[in-house]
Structure formats: C-alpha cells, structure tokens
Amino acid sequence: MTMTESWKLVQTIGDKPVGSLTDGDVVSAVEFDEKGQYLATGDRGGRVRIYEKTDVSQASSPSSLRRTITGAISSHHDKGPGFEYKFWHEFQSHEAEFDYLKSLEIEEKINCLRWCKSMNNSFMLLTTNDKTIKLWKVQDKKKQSAIAEFRPKVAPKNGKGVSQIQFPNLHPGARGIVSTPKRVFANGHAYHINSISLNSDCETFISADDLRINLWNLGISDTSFNIVDIKPANMEELTEVITAASCHPEQCNVFLWSNSRGSIKLADTRDRALCDTHAKVFEEEDDPSRRSFFSEIISSIADVKFSRDGRHILSRDYMCLKLWDVNMESRPIRTIYVHEQLRSKLCDLYENDAIFDKFQCSFSGDSKFLLTGSYHNYLHIYERIGKGDVCIEAAKKPVSKSRLNLPRPKSKKPEEVTEMDLDKKVLHCAWHPSDPCVAVGALNTVYVYHNAEVQKQMAGGSH
C-alpha cells in the first residue's frame, strides 16, 4: 500500500447552511461498527444517528438522499467507490439534566459512543454523556400497537344489562427501526466521563472520568468495579487527571489510560484488582529547549488507541501525534508534529481557549496508516512506516496535498507558516475497519473519504 493523492470526498452528511446551525447540531462522536456496514454519529444535542452502507446501484436517485430530518446527504457518484452511507435511524440518547445536590447542569452532549458485537438482526450501542452511560438496542422489526376493542352487551337471565368492557389487543403493524434502552449505567462516576471502551470478551467495558476508571458488565447496570483510582486524600495534592482509556483488542485483562502529564500507563487486572500501580508507563522526557509556560497544557493527551493487533499505541496531544511500541516505553518510535506552525501562537490560543481543544486519532484497519485532525478543517493521513502525509481540507471542494519527507520542526522556514482558521477544526475521526475509508466530523457535518487506488491494491493482494 502506498500513500497517494487519490483520497476523494464521496459523501457529506448533515451539511446545513451556517445560518441555521445550532450548538446541538455539532458532531461530538463518530464511529464505524465492527464490519463497517453502519456509521454512527453523536451530537451535542444528545442525538445518535445511524447510517447504513448501501450500494449506489440500489439507491433510487441522488435526490432521494436529501432528508430534512438530518440535513442534506450529498453523494458524489461519479467519484465514489460504489457505495454510500444512507440515513437509517435516529434516536434521542440523552436529555439535559440537573444535579440538585451539586447545583450542576448535566449536558446532553454525546461524549463517546461504541458499537457492541451484533446479535442476530439487532445492534447494540453504548453511549455516554458526562454522567450516564446507556446501552441501546436497535433493530428492524414489526411495530406493534395496542388497540382497545369493545365486547357487545350481554343480557343475562335477570334482565340487567352489562356495560361494555374494553380489552386491549396487540396488532402487528408495518416494519420499522426501533431503538430501546436496555441498560442505564448511572451513578458510577462523580466526575465527567471522558471515554468508554468495550473489552475483547464482548461482555464487559470500562469507563473513565477525571480520577477513576470503572469496569462494568453489559448485563449488570447497578454494580461496577473500580479498577483505577488516582484521587488523593487531599485534592490539593492532585497532579494529574485521566484523559482517556482503552481496552486491549485481544487480551481482556489488559487496558491502558492516558493522563494530563503526557504519559500512558498500561495495567493488567490479573496482577491486582485495583490497578493503581501500572505494569508499564510510556513517557518521553521533555526537551528543555522546547519548554514553555504552556508545556503542561499542550502535553495533555486527548486520545489514545491500541492498534488492531495490540502491538502499537497511538496517542494525540495538542501539538503531536505519537506512535509507541508496546515493548519500548522510553520513547515513541515516531513523533509527528501536526501543526507545529501554531507553537509561536500558544499565548493567543490560550486566551481564546483553543489550546484546550481535544483532537482524536485512529489507526487504519490494517494498522498501516494513522489518522488525525487539525484546524482549518484539515485531516491528516500518515504512513505508519515512512514519511508519507496526505493533508486534506474537509470541504465539498477539498484541497489535497501530499508531502513526502516532511521537514523537521527546527528546519521549518517562516514562509511556510500559513494562517489557519481556528473556528474550523476536525476533532472527531474514525477509520473503516477493513476499507480505505475514513469519516471525520467538522461542526455539524461528517465527511466521508475513500481511496480507490488503495482499495484496488487490497483487492489484488487478497487473491
């Protein structure tokens, strides 16, 4: 597989005019299912939308893809890979709440969503806001409705009439998509939940907030096990917070979490039940020449992921994307400076709070490529081995440029620095589990890109 400029925009989902946008329309989570047949998105309004992968030949017409309920769904059939993600279902996952004990408003925003292993013709999704995790069951089935039926009057021998009695009966209706909350995992976290991750045993999952990580069973909603607790006896002694957590893709006893100090810790539940003492810590020593007042802020890790084989770890902080080998803890095997040109503007970024933006990252299905986002609606696709970098502006008319042998940050010339629109940013991204297809969220729009050349190479290699 080689890095080329053949990444094409094949679909935009949820695109609305800027004037009609609301804060609740902003995309806050993007995730493919295990087979890539469905794409789920969450937004700040607490809604979850699911799109089904459909062959273009099965679509009636491009105009039929425009749905007012989700905004326009635009497809590019002449450039596309022969498929598109068509709107399938939408449901309200979370509502805004108010914690009267803490006088705190709990937003309905979907912080994270994860697909569970599918069963029969139904699908299971885990969704969470700041406080509550929910397990949803989504399936295509016949809807039933209760209709009251009346029995006629009966005249007994005594001559006294009996009033009519209503008997509700269930009547099958038309087929439709039904979403049902199967479990509500509440009261497990005192602080804001930042991530959830499904375990490889498909029976348990972990959830992380600022100070604790809990282990849950999908079938038990009222009990969880605390496996990491970094809360000090005196909160004034707090030096770090948990920023993300992820389960190993093959070993259900191994998981990792990242913190605000830029380190990643790996633990094994076979060693002890409370994993406050980690088995490994992946941490790089600070370069004194790059230290500044903002070093602690920009070193906070926003997202961390295992590769599919569990051999590598990918982490993203504000400035860098780092690739780690699980067998080497001292330093990453590769450090990629995503937007190094912003280092001289950290003071301005701090004043407008942009420095606290959380960019996600992702491996490709074969772990050969890395994906992350940046400002100006840029998404970056890097080769895991090599220097290839494709930078694409997520827009209906994207500007793509491939850079090979990227310059080192120290050799970056002043004239190469360009202005970036900080209001346009790709924070959320996901890679198809098997195809060279990525989905990224920018404001209220999800952009789907596909690489036809890489798809041909993969098809040729499979024979």
C-alpha positions in Angstrom: 0.0 0.0 0.0 1.4 3.4 -1.0 0.3 6.9 0.0 -1.2 8.7 -2.9 -3.4 11.8 -3.5 -6.3 9.6 -4.5 -8.4 10.3 -1.4 -11.7 11.5 -2.7 -14.7 13.0 -0.9 -17.6 10.7 -1.6 -20.2 12.0 0.8 -21.1 14.8 3.1 -23.7 14.0 5.9 -25.7 16.6 7.8 -24.5 19.6 5.9 -26.6 22.7 6.7 -26.4 26.4 6.0 -24.3 28.2 8.5 -27.2 30.5 9.5 -29.4 27.5 10.5 -26.8 25.8 12.7 -27.4 25.4 16.4 -25.0 24.2 19.1 -26.9 20.9 19.4 -26.2 20.1 15.7 -22.4 20.0 16.3 -21.0 16.5 15.8 -19.3 15.1 19.0 -18.7 11.5 18.1 -18.1 9.3 15.0 -17.8 5.6 15.0 -18.0 2.7 12.4 -19.4 -0.7 13.5 -17.2 -3.8 13.6 -17.9 -4.6 9.9 -18.1 -1.1 8.6 -21.7 -1.7 7.5 -23.0 1.1 9.7 -21.7 4.5 10.7 -23.0 6.2 13.9 -22.7 9.8 14.9 -23.5 11.6 18.1 -24.0 15.3 18.6 -24.2 17.9 21.3 -28.0 17.7 21.4 -27.8 14.1 22.7 -29.0 12.6 19.4 -27.5 9.5 17.8 -27.9 9.0 14.0 -27.1 5.8 12.2 -26.3 5.5 8.5 -26.3 2.2 6.6 -23.8 1.3 3.9 -25.7 1.0 0.6 -24.6 0.1 -2.9 -25.0 3.1 -5.2 -26.9 0.9 -7.7 -29.6 0.3 -5.0 -30.2 4.0 -4.5 -33.2 5.2 -6.3 -31.8 8.7 -7.1 -29.5 11.3 -5.6 -32.5 13.5 -4.7 -33.9 10.7 -2.5 -30.9 11.0 -0.3 -31.8 14.5 0.8 -33.7 14.3 4.1 -34.8 17.2 6.1 -34.7 15.3 9.4 -30.8 15.1 9.3 -29.9 17.8 6.8 -28.7 17.2 3.3 -26.9 14.0 2.5 -24.8 14.7 -0.6 -23.2 12.0 -2.7 -20.6 12.1 -5.4 -21.4 9.1 -7.5 -19.0 9.9 -10.3 -16.1 9.9 -8.0 -17.3 7.5 -5.3 -16.3 3.9 -4.5 -19.7 2.5 -5.5 -21.3 2.8 -2.0 -22.7 5.5 0.3 -24.0 5.7 3.8 -27.7 6.3 3.7 -29.7 7.6 6.7 -31.1 4.6 8.6 -32.2 5.6 12.1 -32.1 8.4 14.7 -32.9 8.4 18.4 -32.6 10.7 21.4 -30.0 9.1 23.6 -29.6 11.6 26.4 -31.5 14.6 27.7 -30.2 17.6 29.7 -30.4 17.0 33.4 -29.7 19.0 36.6 -27.8 17.7 39.6 -29.5 19.3 42.5 -27.0 18.1 45.1 -24.1 19.7 43.3 -26.1 22.5 41.6 -24.7 21.4 38.3 -26.3 21.2 34.9 -25.5 18.0 33.0 -25.4 18.5 29.3 -27.0 16.0 26.9 -23.9 16.0 24.6 -22.7 12.6 23.5 -19.1 12.4 24.7 -18.5 8.9 23.3 -20.3 6.0 21.6 -19.1 2.5 20.9 -20.6 -0.4 18.9 -21.0 -3.7 20.7 -20.9 -7.0 19.0 -24.1 -7.5 16.9 -26.5 -10.2 17.8 -28.9 -11.7 15.2 -30.6 -8.9 13.4 -30.2 -6.3 16.2 -27.4 -3.9 17.1 -26.1 -2.7 20.5 -24.6 0.7 21.1 -23.0 2.2 24.2 -23.5 5.9 24.5 -22.5 8.3 27.3 -22.7 12.0 28.3 -20.9 13.5 31.3 -22.6 11.3 33.9 -24.7 8.4 32.5 -23.9 5.5 30.2 -26.7 3.8 28.3 -26.8 0.6 26.3 -29.2 0.8 23.3 -30.7 -2.0 21.3 -31.5 -1.0 17.7 -33.3 -3.4 15.4 -35.6 -3.7 12.4 -38.8 -5.3 13.4 -42.6 -5.1 13.1 -44.0 -2.5 15.3 -47.0 -3.5 17.5 -49.8 -1.2 18.6 -52.3 -1.7 21.3 -55.9 -1.1 20.1 -58.9 -1.2 22.5 -61.7 -3.4 21.4 -65.2 -3.5 22.8 -67.3 -6.5 23.6 -71.0 -6.2 23.0 -73.6 -6.0 25.8 -74.7 -9.3 27.3 -78.2 -9.6 28.6 -78.2 -12.2 31.4 -81.3 -14.0 32.6 -82.0 -11.5 35.3 -82.5 -8.9 32.6 -79.9 -6.5 33.8 -77.5 -5.3 31.1 -73.8 -5.4 31.5 -71.8 -2.3 30.3 -69.2 -2.7 27.6 -65.7 -3.8 28.6 -62.6 -2.7 26.8 -60.0 -5.3 26.0 -56.7 -4.0 24.6 -55.2 -6.3 21.9 -51.8 -6.1 20.2 -51.9 -5.7 16.5 -48.8 -6.0 14.2 -48.0 -3.0 12.2 -45.5 -2.1 9.5 -41.9 -2.9 9.8 -39.6 -0.1 11.2 -36.4 0.6 13.1 -36.9 0.6 16.8 -34.4 1.7 19.4 -34.8 0.6 23.0 -32.6 1.5 26.1 -31.7 -1.9 27.6 -29.4 -0.7 30.4 -28.7 2.6 32.1 -25.4 2.6 33.9 -25.8 5.5 36.3 -24.2 6.8 39.5 -20.8 5.2 38.7 -18.9 8.4 38.3 -18.5 11.5 40.4 -16.7 13.4 37.7 -17.2 13.9 33.9 -16.9 10.7 31.8 -14.4 11.2 29.0 -14.2 7.8 27.4 -15.7 4.3 27.3 -14.1 1.2 25.7 -15.6 -2.2 25.0 -13.5 -5.2 26.1 -12.4 -8.0 23.8 -14.6 -10.5 25.7 -17.7 -8.6 24.5 -19.2 -8.9 28.0 -17.5 -6.0 29.9 -16.4 -2.5 29.2 -14.5 0.3 31.0 -15.5 3.9 31.6 -13.1 6.6 32.7 -13.6 10.0 34.3 -11.0 12.5 35.5 -9.9 10.4 38.5 -11.3 6.9 38.2 -11.8 4.0 35.8 -14.7 1.6 36.4 -15.2 -1.9 35.0 -18.8 -2.8 34.1 -20.7 -5.9 32.9 -23.1 -5.2 30.0 -25.8 -7.2 31.7 -25.5 -5.6 35.2 -26.2 -1.9 35.4 -26.3 -1.3 39.2 -22.8 -2.6 40.0 -19.3 -1.6 38.8 -15.8 -2.4 39.9 -13.3 0.5 40.5 -10.0 -0.6 38.9 -8.1 2.7 38.8 -8.4 5.4 41.4 -5.9 8.3 41.4 -7.9 10.6 43.7 -5.5 11.8 46.5 -6.6 12.1 50.1 -6.0 15.8 49.8 -7.2 17.3 46.5 -4.6 20.0 46.7 -2.0 17.3 46.1 -3.6 16.3 42.7 -1.0 16.5 40.0 -2.7 14.7 37.1 -6.1 13.6 35.7 -7.1 10.8 33.5 -7.9 11.9 29.9 -8.7 8.7 28.0 -8.8 4.9 28.4 -8.8 2.0 26.0 -9.0 -1.8 26.3 -6.6 -4.2 24.6 -8.1 -5.6 21.3 -7.2 -9.2 22.1 -6.4 -9.5 25.8 -9.4 -8.8 28.0 -7.2 -8.3 31.1 -5.0 -5.5 29.7 -6.0 -1.9 29.3 -4.3 1.5 29.3 -5.1 5.1 30.1 -3.5 8.4 29.4 -3.2 11.5 31.7 -2.8 15.2 31.6 1.0 15.0 32.1 1.6 13.3 28.7 2.2 9.7 29.9 0.4 6.5 29.1 0.0 3.7 31.6 -0.7 0.1 30.9 -2.1 -2.2 33.5 -3.1 -5.9 33.9 -6.1 -6.9 36.0 -4.6 -10.3 36.6 -1.9 -8.7 38.7 -4.3 -7.0 41.1 -7.9 -5.8 41.3 -7.0 -2.1 41.9 -4.5 -1.2 39.2 -3.1 2.0 40.8 0.4 0.6 40.2 0.8 0.2 36.4 2.7 -2.5 34.7 4.2 -0.2 32.1 4.4 3.6 31.6 5.1 5.1 28.2 6.6 8.5 28.8 9.1 10.7 26.9 11.4 13.1 28.7 10.8 16.8 28.0 13.1 18.6 25.7 14.5 21.5 27.7 14.8 23.6 24.5 11.0 23.3 23.9 9.8 24.0 27.4 7.4 27.0 27.9 4.7 28.2 30.1 2.2 26.2 28.1 4.1 22.9 28.1 1.9 21.2 30.6 -1.3 22.1 28.8 -0.2 21.0 25.3 1.4 17.8 26.6 -2.0 16.6 27.9 -3.1 13.5 25.9 -6.5 13.9 24.4 -6.9 10.4 22.8 -5.1 7.1 22.9 -5.8 3.9 20.9 -4.4 0.4 20.5 -3.7 -0.9 17.0 -5.9 -3.8 16.0 -3.1 -6.4 16.7 -2.3 -4.7 20.0 1.3 -4.2 19.0 1.3 -0.4 18.8 -0.3 2.5 20.7 -1.3 5.8 19.1 -1.7 8.9 21.2 -2.6 12.5 20.3 -1.8 15.6 22.4 -2.4 19.2 21.3 0.6 19.5 19.0 1.8 16.0 18.3 0.7 12.5 17.2 2.9 9.8 18.8 3.3 6.2 17.8 4.5 3.8 20.5 5.7 0.2 20.5 4.2 -1.7 23.5 7.7 -3.2 24.0 9.5 0.1 24.2 8.5 2.5 27.0 11.3 5.1 26.9 10.3 7.0 23.8 7.9 6.8 20.9 9.0 5.2 17.7 7.6 8.1 15.8 6.6 11.7 16.7 4.6 13.7 14.1 4.1 17.4 14.6 0.7 18.0 13.2 0.5 21.8 13.3 3.9 23.0 14.5 3.3 26.4 13.0 1.0 27.2 15.9 3.7 26.9 18.6 4.6 30.6 18.3 0.9 31.5 18.8 0.2 29.5 22.0 -0.5 32.6 24.0 -3.3 33.6 21.6 -4.6 30.1 21.6 -4.7 30.1 25.4 -6.6 33.4 25.5 -9.4 32.1 23.2 -9.4 28.6 24.8 -8.5 26.9 21.6 -5.5 25.3 23.3 -7.9 23.1 25.2 -9.4 21.5 22.0 -9.3 17.7 22.1 -8.3 16.1 18.8 -8.9 12.4 18.3 -6.8 9.8 16.4 -7.3 6.5 14.8 -5.4 3.5 13.2 -6.4 2.1 9.8 -7.9 -1.4 9.9 -4.5 -2.9 8.9 -2.6 -0.5 11.2 -0.5 0.8 8.3 -1.9 4.3 8.4 -2.6 6.9 11.1 -5.5 9.4 11.1 -6.0 12.7 13.0 -7.4 16.1 12.5 -6.3 19.7 12.8 -7.5 23.3 12.3 -8.8 24.8 9.1 -10.8 21.5 8.7 -7.6 19.7 7.9 -7.4 15.9 8.3 -4.0 14.2 8.1 -3.3 10.6 7.0 0.2 9.4 7.7 2.0 6.2 6.8 3.0 4.3 9.9 6.2 3.2 8.2 7.6 6.0 6.1 7.2 9.8 5.8 4.1 9.9 3.7 1.5 12.5 4.7 -1.7 13.5 2.9 -3.3 16.7 4.2 -6.9 17.2 3.1 -9.2 20.1 3.8 -12.6 18.7 4.8 -14.9 20.6 2.5 -17.1 20.0 -0.5 -14.2 21.1 -2.7 -11.2 19.8 -0.8 -7.7 20.9 -1.4 -5.4 17.9 -1.1 -1.7 18.0 -1.0 0.8 15.1 -0.5 4.0 15.8 1.3 6.8 13.3 1.3 9.9 13.5 3.6 8.4 16.1 5.9 10.8 18.8 7.2 11.9 18.6 10.8 10.3 21.3 13.0 13.7 23.0 13.5 14.2 23.4 9.8 10.7 24.9 9.2 11.0 28.1 7.3 9.0 31.2 8.3 7.5 31.5 4.8 5.9 28.0 5.2 3.8 29.2 8.1 0.2 29.9 6.9 -2.8 31.3 8.7 -5.3 28.7 10.0 -8.9 29.2 10.7 -9.3 28.1 14.3 -13.1 28.0 14.1 -12.9 25.2 11.5 -11.5 22.1 13.1 -11.6 18.3 12.7 -11.9 16.9 16.2 -13.5 13.6 15.6 -12.5 10.9 13.2 -12.9 7.2 12.5 -11.4 4.7 10.1 -13.4 1.9 8.4 -12.4 -1.5 9.9 -11.4 -3.0 6.6 -11.5 -0.5 3.7 -9.5 2.7 3.0 -12.5 4.8 4.1 -12.5 7.5 6.8 -15.2 9.6 8.4 -14.4 12.9 10.1 -16.6 15.4 11.9 -16.3 19.1 11.5 -19.0 21.3 13.1 -22.4 19.7 12.1 -21.0 17.8 9.0 -19.5 14.4 8.6 -17.2 14.0 5.6 -16.6 10.5 4.2 -13.4 10.0 2.1 -12.3 6.9 0.2 -9.1 5.9 -1.6 -10.0 3.8 -4.7 -6.3 3.1 -5.6 -5.6 1.6 -2.2 -8.8 -0.4 -2.4 -7.7 -1.9 -5.7 -4.3 -2.8 -4.2 -6.0 -4.5 -1.3 -8.3 -6.4 -3.6 -5.4 -7.5 -5.7 -3.4 -8.7 -2.7 -6.3 -10.8 -1.4 -6.2 -13.0 -4.5 
